[in-house]
Amino acid sequence: MQNRTVFAPPSARGWVPLYVVVLTVATLLPTLCNLQWPATWDGRVFVSLMAISHLGLAALMCCLPGWACLQRRTLRPVAVPLTMALSSAWLLLVLVDLRVYQLFGFHLNGLVLVLLVQGGLLQQLGLPVSAWLAMAVAVTVIVVSQWGAVRLLQSSWVRRWALRPRWLLGILPMLIVSQGMAIWYDANQGGAVLAAVQGVPWVQTATARRTMTQWGLAGPASADDRLQAGAATASALNYPRKTLHCQAPSAPNVMLLVVDSLRFDMLSPQQMPHLSRFAEQAWRADRHYSTGNNTMHGMFGLFYGLPAFHTDTMIHHRRGPVLLEQLARANYQFHLYGGASLQGARLDRAVFVQTDAPLRTAPDNAPQDRRDRHVIEQLRDDLRAHDPSRPFFAFALLDSAHTPYAVPDAAERRFLPQARSGDHLRVGRRTDPGPLFNRYRNAVLKADALLGDVLLTLEHTGLADNTVVIITSDHGESFHDLGQNDWGHNSNFSDYQTRVPLLIRWPGRAPMVEPAVTSHMDLAPTLMRHLLGCPAPFSDYSAGLDLFGPLPAQRPLLVESWTSRSVRLGSMAILLRPYGIEVRDGQYRPVHDASPLRGEVNAAIIGQMQLLQ
């Protein structure tokens, strides 16, 4: 007698292709709740094609292992259970992601999984611990419904509508067309259309703007065009939350000087004589932290006033910071310089995406130890030729103190012995950090001399009395300070890699030292309020605080790296690992009992994740 149980299906040609369609529809229907349909018909076609092809491909991937099992008689009994397990897990993941996206405005990711594992996010999702039973019932319903769908598709009266497996290849043309449309929209200011598709779970859209421009299929957009496109995208991002109405009472110049890799303990008369004298005239943050331990994430927080967790969102939507937008509206002239390529740190996409001003750097053939000198001389020329009828915003990122720590032959070598190179490939636990650290300190000394030159030019041109000067860094630098083989940056979240100087000389403000914890996120809202006259609450566009107002002594700060993230809370770093939360003390040693911190940390993370919701 023929075995007709569901665990011994006769062929793959009948029920599997139909099951792919059923699973696609099952994941597409809840996704429709998160889609914001564009106004244009072509935009709606794009969103439809992208959603169907993306979810269809995911459904096909869930069914492929079971389909492969059906090709071998010995593996046929596991085909249906395997397919049901994978498809049920995928459907459950999409349903959980639906709730996460509705609550936070982004899709389920590693950070959310950490919070779920720790239990701090269940209540935020509307799933308290007492609801585990309801979750189990929901999982059971999903599995039973999947099993029922397979039984139905295997029945003889449904089999007459069987699809051939090759028909599923129709997903590929849809995917190709939708990605081609995405490339076109990205190159031609279609940010609002691209934003609409973000409701599809974990969708990735292609981009080829540079190639499209080279082929003549996309022209360089003006700043006004980009501002209009950014406004459309902002409505989808909810950034800013409300339209900003800024009325600057005056228009002082602004100069932002960033020394790459400058750690907090470098500000001393012996190490940085020019900057130390400047600090005596400035407002100074004593415990200031970057939003990242690398250039892109540190600079993102500095300009946006947001945690760097949102960097990829802004890059995808090609949305620049409201600070630069308001400076442009106030008719500021931009001078933007980098000792290293600003494209290399993705600052052209993460910060200056809506700015017409050129991003200038040294010539490609310039030696590394001369690149900073080249851009500083160009900046000084800009200051001497400045048109007094317009205020300026000047920015320079000095690269001397970044690996491999450029020290010109003619530069002063105050700290000896100095390593012959700044190569980190040969360092290890037994390496004496002294010579390499001395090389770094001599590079910092050289950067200090360049800062002194710029400050002197401000004085000689008479611009100093009407220029807000801000000096800081993107991140710090380690030299085996913790005894944990910690070198460079982007490897941990200790003070050595995340704590940096912040000095602000603001005409009319008395010098002072701020003892409270401050963040890169605080600079943009401070400038928006006191420079540009924006009365809106900071929460409309930033997670930062007013540097010149009352500040809490301690506050949780979300800090980002290329591969992980952490929350800085006082001297402790709370690492958000894939397997849970790990706490390190001021010396970066494990703290075993971290349970009292979880509530405060989870609340801080959740609040900062919801900023663009």
N, C-alpha and C positions, 0 to 999 in steps of 0.2 A: 504494500500500500504506500502511495506517494506521501512523503512528509510535507504537510502544508502549513507548518508552523511559520511564524514570522521570522524566526531565526535561520531559515533555510530558503532564502529567496531564489527563485529560479534564474534570474538574469539581471543584468545591470541596465538593460536598454529601456525597461519600462518605468519603474518607480523612481530611480535616482534622479533623472533629469527633472521630472515633475516635482520631486521633493526639493530640488534646488530652487525652483520657482516659488513653492510654498514658503520656504524659509526666507527667501528674498522679500516676499510680501509681508511676512510676519515681522521682519525687522524694519521694513520701510514704513509701515503704518505708524508705529510710535515715533519714528524719526520725523514724520510730518508735523508733529506737535512743536518741533524746535525750528522749523524752517521759516524764514522770512522771505516771501516771494518778491522778486524785483518787480518794478513797474513795467518794464519793457517785455515784449513777447520773447525776444531772443534770450533775455536773461532768465526767463522762466523755463525755456527749453534747456538752457545750460544747467540750471539747478536740477531739473528732472533727469537729464542724462547722467549727470554726475552722481546723483543719489542712487539711481537704479544700477548703474554700472559698478559703482563702488560696493554697494551692499550685495549685488549679485555675485561679484567676484569673491567676496568674503564667504557667501553661502556655498559657492562652488568649492572653495578651499576646505570648508567643513565636511563636504561630502566626498571629496576625492579619496581620502584614505579608505572609506567604506567601499567606494567603487572599485578601488584597486583590489580589495579583499575578495570581491565578487568574481574577479577574473581567475582565481585559483580555488578549486573545489574544497581544498582542506581549510581555507580561511573563510569560506562563506558563512559559517555559523556566527562569526564575530562581526560581520559586516554591519548588520542592523544595530546591535548594541553600540558599536564604535561610532556610527553615524549619529545615533540619538544622543550619545554623550557629548560629542563635539558641537552639534547643533544646539542642544539645550544650554550648554555653557555659553555659547555665543549669544543666544537669545537673551539669557539672563544678564549677560554683561551689557548688552544694548539697553535693557530696561533699567539697570542700575545707572548706566551712563546718562540716560534720559533725565533722571532725577538730579544727578550731579550737574549736568549742563543747565537745567532750569534754575538751580540754586546758585551756582558760581559763575556761569557764563563760559565755561570751558569743559573739556571732556575729561573723563576718568584718566588719571595718570599715576605715576609712581608715588607722588606726594600724597594723593588722596588714599591710595592703597595703604601707605604707612599709617595714616590716621585711622583708617578702618581697622587695621590690625591692632592698633593701640586702644581702640574703643572710643576715642574722643570725637569721632565724626558721626557716629550712628544717630545721635540725637539731632544733629544738624540736618541729617538727611530725612528726618521724620521716622527713624527706625531706632527707638530706644532698645536697650538690652532685652526688655520684656517682649519685644516683637520678634525675637528669634523664631518662635513657634510659627508665627504668621509667615516668616520668610521660608521656613521649611515647607509649609503648605503651598506657597507659591512655586517653589522649586518642584514639588511633587506634581502640581498642576501642569507645569511646563513639560515635564518628562512624560506624563501620561498623554498630554495632547500631542507630543511628538510621536509617541508610539501609536496613537490612534491614527495620525496622519499617514504613517507608513502602512498600517494595515489597510486603510482606505485606498491608498494608491496601489496596493498590490491586488486589490479585488479585481475580478474579471471584468466588471462593467466599466471600471475606470481605465483599465489597461488599454481599451480601444483608443483612448486619447493620448497614448504614450508618446513622449517626445524622444527623438533620436539624440544621443549624446552630442553629436557634432553641432546640433542646433544651438547648443549653449555657447558655441564660439561667437555668437552674435554679441556677446558681452564685450568682446575686444574692440570692435568698431565703435561701439558707444563710448568705451573708455578713451579711445584715441581721440574721437571727436570732442569729447568734453574737456580733455586735457589741452587740446589745441585751442579751444575757446578760452580756456583759462589763461593760456599764454597771451592770447590776443587782448583779453581784458586787462591783464597785468601791464601790458605794454602801452595801453591806450586809456589809462585813467579809469578803468572799470572797477574801482575798489568797492563800490556799493554792491555790485553783482557778486564779486568774489566773497564779500562779507556774508551774503545771503546763504552761501553753501556751507558755512561753518557749523550749521546745525547737524550736518551729517557726521556721525561718529568717526573720528580719527582720519578724516579725509585729508589728502595732501594734493595740492594743485601745483602744476609745473609752472616754471617761469623762465623766460629767455629774453628779457628786456634789452640787454646789450646787443644780442644778435639781431633782434627785431629792428633796433635802431640802425645797426650797420646795413641791414637789407633795405632800409627806407620804409619799413612797415610801421614805424613808430617814431614820432618826432620828440625832441626834448621838450617837456612841458615847462611852462613858466611857473613862477612861484604862485601867481594867482590861480592858475589851473590846479596846481597841487593843493592849494588851500581849499578850493571848492571841492575837489575830490576827497580831501581829508575830512571836510565837514560832513559829506555823505557817509563816509566810512565811520566817522565818530558816532553817528546815530546808531549804527549797528554795534559799535563797541561800547556805546554809552561813555565815551571819553571826548570831551568832558561831559559830566552828567547834565549840565545846563550851559546855555550860551553865556560866555563871559563878556562882561561889559567893563572894560578897563579904561581909566582916565588918568594918565600919569600927570601929577602936578608939575613935574619938571622932567627933564630928559638927560640925566647924567650919562656919561659913557660907562661902559662896562668892559673890564679886561679879566678874562679867566685864564690863568696860567696853571697847567697841570704838569707835574713832574712824574713821569711814569715810574712806578715801583718805589716811591718815596715812603719809607716807613716812619712811624710816629716818633721814634727816638732820634731822628736825624737833626731835629731843630735845636742846635746849640751854637754858641758863638764860634767854637773851634771848627765845627763841621760845616755850618752854613752861616758865615758872618753876615752876608747881605740880607738873607731872610730873617736872621735873628734881629737885626736892626729894624727891619720892616715890621716884625711882630710887636715891637715896642709901641708902634703907632696904630696897631690894628686890634680888632676884635678877634679873639683866639679861642678855638674849641680845644679843651683839654682832653676830652675823651670822644674822639670823632671816629666813626666807622663808615667804611665804604659799603656799597650794596653788593659788592662782589669781590672775589680774590683774583680777578682778571680784568683786562681793559674794557671789553665790551660791556660786561655787566656792571662794572663800577661807573662807567660813563653814562650808561642808561639811567641809573638812579639819580645821577647828578643833574641831568637835563630834564628828565620827566617828573622827578619827585615821586616815583613809583618804585616798588620793589622790582628787582630785575627778573623776578618770576614771569613778568609780563613781556619780556623782551621779544620772544618769538611772535607773540600776538601782534605787536606793533610792526614788526618787520613784515609779517605776512600781509597786513592791511596797508602797508606803506604809509603809516601815520606818524608824523613827527610830533615832537613835544609842543604843548601849548605855549611854553615859555618862548621858544623861538618864533612861533606863530605870532604871538603878541608883540615881540620885538620888531618883527617885520611890519606889522600893522602900525607900529609907532615910528616907522620910517628909519629904523636903525640901519646903518651900513655895517656889513659883516666882513671881518678879516679872519679867515680860518686857516690855521697852519698846523702841520704835523711833522715832527722830526722823523717819524716813520710814517708809512702809508696809512692814512685814515681808512682806506678801504680794507687793509689787512685786518683791522680790528672790527670790521663791519660797521664802522661809525657812519659810513655813507648811507647805510640802510637802517641802522638802529637809532641814529640821532639826526643826521642832516638830510634826511630823505626829502623834505619839502623846502629845501633852501636852495635858492639860485646861485648863491655865492660859490666860487670855485674852492675846492679843498686843495690847498697848496702844500707841497712838500719839496724836499730837496731833489735835485736831479738824480736819476738812477745811478749815474756813475760817481756820485759824491761818496767819499769814504764815510763809514759810519760815524767816526769820531768828528766829522765836520758837518754832519747833517743838521744838527741842532743849531750850530753857529749860522748856517745858511738861512734857515727859516727865521731865526731871531733878527738877523740883519734885514730881511725883507719886512718883517713886522715893524721894526724901527723906522724903516723908510715910509711905511704906511702912516705911522704916527706923525712923522715930520710933514707929510703931504696931506694931512687930514683936512677935510672940508668942514669948517666950524659950523656950517649951517645945518649939519646933520649929526646926530649922536652916532657912536659906533659901538659895536659889540666885537671885541677881539678875543680870539681863542687860539692858544698854542699848546700843543702836547709835546713836551720835550722827552726825547727817547734815550738820553745819555745814560741814565741810571738803570735802564732795562738791560737784561742779558743781551750781549756779553760784556756790558759795562764799559762804554766807550771812554777811553782816556787818551786824548791826543798826546803826541810826543812832546809838544811844547807846554802841556798843561802841568800845573803844580801837582807834585806827588807828596802830599803831606803825611799820608798814612802808609807806612812801610813795615814789613816787606809786602810787595804787591804781586799777586799772581800774574803770570805772563799772559794768560787769557782768561776770559770769563766763561769758559766751557764747563757746563754742568755734567757732561757725560762721564767724567772721571771721578766725581765726588762720591763719597760713601760714608758709612758710619765711622770709619777710622780716619777720615780726612780731617786735617787741621783746617778749620774754617777761616783762620786769621788772614792768610794771604788773599783769599778770594773776597772776604769781607772788606779788606783794605782797598782792593781794586774797586769794589762797589762804592766805598766811601770817597775815593778820589774822583769817581764819576759823578757822584752827588756834589762834590766840591765844584766841579766844572759846571754843572747845571746851576749851582748857586751863583756863579760868576755871570752866567747868561741872564739869570733873573735880575741881577744887579744892573746889568746893562739896560734892560727894558725899563726898570724903575727909574733909572737915571734919565732916560730919554723922555719919560713922562714929565719929569721935573723940568728939563731944559726946554720942552715945548710948551710949558704952561698948562698941560692937560691934567696934571695930577690933582689940582684943586676941584676938578669936575669929573673925576673918574673913579668908579667903584672898582677896586682891585681885589680879586679873589685868587688865592694860591692854595692848591691842594694836590692830591694825587689820586690815581685811579685804584690803587691797591698797594699793599706792602711787599716785603721780600724777606724770605727766611734764609738763614745761614747756619743750619743745624742748631738753632737756638734752643730747641726743645730736647735735643739729644735723641730724636726719633727719625734720623735721616731725612730731615725736612729741609729742602733746598728750594729756592726760587719762590714761585707762587702758583696758585691754582691747585695746591695739594692739600691744604688744610684751612681751617677757619680760626686759627689762633690770632692773637693781637698782632703778631709779626706780619701776617698776610692780609689782615682786614682793617687794622687801625692805622689811620693816616693823619697828617696835619690838615688843619683848615684855618686859614687866616683871611680876614676880610677888612680892608681899609676903606671905610665909607666916609666921605667928606661930611663933617658935621656930627659924627658919632664918636664918642670918647672910647679910647682903648680899654679893653677889659679881657679877663680870662673867664670863659664859661665852664664851670665845673661839671655840668650835667652831661649825660650821654646825648650825643647828636649824631645825625646820619646824613649821608649824601642826599637822601630824600628831602631834607629840610631846605636845601639851597633854592630850588626852583620856587616853592611857595613863598619863601622869604622875598625873593626878587619880584615875584608877581605882585605881592602886596605893597612892599615899600618902594619899589622902583617903578612899576607899571601902574600902580593904583587900581588893582583888581580887588574889589570888596567881597567877592564871592567866598563862601566857606572853602577852606582848603580841601575838604572831603569831596568837593565837586570835581577835582582833577588830580588830587595828590594824596599820598599817605603820610606826608611830612608835616612838620610843625614849624612855627615861626621861630627862627634862631634868635630873634631879638625879644621874644616874649617869654612868659614863664614856661619852664621846661621841667619835665619829671626827672628825678635823679636817675631812675632806671626805666628801661622800656625794652620790650622784645623787638629785635630787628631781624628781618629775613634777609639772609645773605646767600648769594648764588655763586656756583662755579660751573665749569663746562659740563661736569658729570654728576654733580650732587648739590645739595643745599643744606643750610644750617640756620638755626635761630641763635643769635647772640643775645644773651641775657646776663647783664653785668659782666663778670669775668668768665662766665661759662659759655661754652658752645654746645648747643643741642643739635646733634647730627641726625638728619632724617634719612635713615638707611632703608633699603628695600625690605629688610627684615624687622624694622621697628626703630624706635628712638634710642639714640646712644648719647650720653652726656659726658662732656669733658670739662675739667676744671681749668683754672687759669694757666696751669702748666701743661694742659692738654692731656691730663691723666684721666682715665675712666672714673666716673662717679657711678657707683653701683646702684644706689637707691635714688632714682630720678622720679619716682611717682608723684611727689608733691609739685613738680614742675609741669606735669602734663597738661593740667587744666589751663594754666596761664599761657603755655606755649601753643596749645591747640587753638585757643581763642585768638591769639595774635595771628596765627597762620590763616585761620578761616577768615578773619576780618580783612587781611591783605589780599586773599584770593578773591574776595567778593568786590574789589574796588571797581572793576569794569562791568559788574553785573547790572 
